[in-house]
């Protein structure tokens, strides 16, 4: 299992599963996403997105690092894991990659508006007062609660405080799609047939 950048060809797949999982697709751009992929089967297992709310133009420091203006905000959103892949550290590694990307883009803090606060808390995210949200995210919180997540809670993470629980790394190493349960064998009773009286012979009127 590994996590890679989404490609243009992943757009339909992403939109289908964002809708299926009831996630937020506002201002959708496939290039903002990462996707967890199983190496053996090439099956896509999960995904997530970093969305940047820009307040100004990017500036270059003397070191060449890309920094953003003071008002720019980084939001982690639309994290989903498909049925059959849950409980195996897929979501955790999607979160890790998104935090790495946020750091690479010069952000020291990542925000999330989520109804899964206990899940993100495992990685160092902390709940925060709504009144401390940047303006762009205060508006987003209202929209998100109205659209897809009535119980959305604002959270933030200092990038340097991110931590990956070891159990997620172990699960991720051996992640495999859960087998679909086999259909139970159909019995005569399922078709309304009384096995004690039925002869299973055709009546030819002879």
Helices and strands as residue ranges (DSSP letters): E 2-5, G 8-10, H 11-20, G 30-32, E 33-37, E 44-53, E 59-60, E 66-67, E 73-81, H 90-104, E 109-114, H 117-121, E 126-127, G 130-132, H 135-147, E 153-158, G 159-161, H 166-173, G 188-191
